[in-house]
Amino acid sequence: METKARVVLYSKQGCHLCEEMKAEMSKAGCADLYSLEEINIETDAVLFARYRFEIPVLWINGVESFRHRLLAEEFKAR
C-alpha cells in the first residue's frame, strides 16, 4: 500500500495566488495521492512573520516545493 504524500499549504484568507495554486493542484488530477493541510498564517505570529509576503508556500513531505505559483504538471510530477 502506497503512503500518501503530506502536502502543507501556507496561505491566508483573501489570497488570490493561494486560490490559483489550489486550482492548479486540483487540475493536476492526483488528489488521491496526497493529503492536504492548509494553514492560515494569520493564526500564528511566527508563520505570519516568516511568510507574510511569500504566500502561497507549498511543502511536500517536509520539503518546501513551491512558492507563489505552480503548474498542474509540475505539481503532479513532484
N, C-alpha and C positions, 0 to 999 in steps of 0.2 A: 504494500500500500504506500503510495506516494504522499509525503507530507506537504501540506500547503505552505506556500511562501507567506511570511509575515510582512505585510505592507503597512507602513505607517505614513499617513499624510498629515503634515503640519499645515494648518490653514486658519482662516478666521471668517466670521460671517461677513457677507457682502463682498468677498474677494472674487472678482470675475476670472482671474487667472486660475484660481482654485477650481472653479466650476468648469473651466475649459479643460483642466488637467483630468478631472473626474470623467468628463465626457470622452476624452481620448482613451482613458483606461477602459471605459465601458465599450467603446468602439473596437478595442483590441480583441474582444470576444473570448477572454480567458479567465473570467471571474471565478470559475470553478477551481483554478489553480492557486488562488491566494485568499487570505483573509485580510480584510481592510479595517484598520483602526484609524479614525480621523480624530486628530487632536486640535482643539481650538487653542491657539497660542495666547489668546486674551485671558485665559483662565489661569495662567501661570506666569509670574513676573519674569522668571529666568528664561522661559521659552520666548516670551514676548521680546525681551531684550536681545535674544540671540537671532530671532527670525523676523523681527518687525518689518524689515524692508526686503526680505528674501523669499517670502512665501509665494507660491506653494513650494514645499520641500517634501520629497518623497524618499523614504527609506525602504529598502527591501532586504529582509533578513539581517537587520542591524547595520546596513551599509547605505550611506547617502547615495542615491542613484540618479535622481533628477532634481533640478531646481528651476523654478519659474515655468518651464514648459516641457512637454514630452509629446512624442508622436505615438500613435497606437502601435505601429510596427516596432518601434524601439522598446516600448514597454513590454510587448509580448515576447520579444527576443530576450529581454533581460530576465 
